[in-house]
Amino acid sequence: MLRLGVTGWTRMHGVVSLEVEGHFTQMGFDPGLLFEAEVESLIAEATGSEAG
């Protein structure tokens, strides 16, 4: 459970930090979709289900 918490924190922190600093601006995609996909992936990992 600790591993999942640390993994989740670092993934969310990374995505949010990159967005706040503007690193996604020139990539041409919606960072909100990336954040949503990361959250869904973490929930799937925590519940043992398949992210899709």
C-alpha positions in Angstrom: 0.0 0.0 0.0 2.9 2.4 0.7 4.3 1.7 -2.7 1.0 2.6 -4.3 0.8 5.8 -2.3 4.3 6.9 -3.2 3.8 5.9 -6.9 0.5 7.8 -7.1 1.9 10.9 -5.4 4.9 11.0 -7.8 2.9 10.5 -10.9 0.3 13.1 -10.0 2.9 15.5 -8.8 4.8 15.1 -12.0 1.9 15.6 -14.3 0.6 18.7 -12.4 4.2 20.2 -12.1 4.8 19.8 -15.9 1.4 21.4 -16.6 1.9 24.3 -14.2 5.3 25.0 -15.7 3.8 25.1 -19.2 5.8 22.1 -20.6 2.6 20.6 -22.2 1.8 23.8 -24.1 3.6 23.1 -27.3 2.9 19.3 -27.3 -0.6 19.9 -28.8 -2.7 17.8 -26.4 -5.0 18.4 -23.5 -3.1 17.8 -20.2 -6.4 17.3 -18.5 -6.8 14.1 -20.5 -3.4 12.9 -19.3 -4.3 13.6 -15.7 -7.6 11.8 -16.1 -5.8 8.8 -17.6 -3.2 8.7 -14.8 -6.0 8.8 -12.1 -7.9 6.0 -13.8 -4.7 4.0 -14.1 -3.9 4.5 -10.4 -7.5 3.5 -9.4 -7.3 0.4 -11.5 -4.0 -0.5 -9.9 -5.4 0.1 -6.4 -8.5 -2.0 -7.1 -6.8 -4.7 -9.1 -8.9 -4.1 -12.2 -7.7 -3.4 -15.8 -7.3 0.3 -16.8 -8.8 1.0 -20.2 
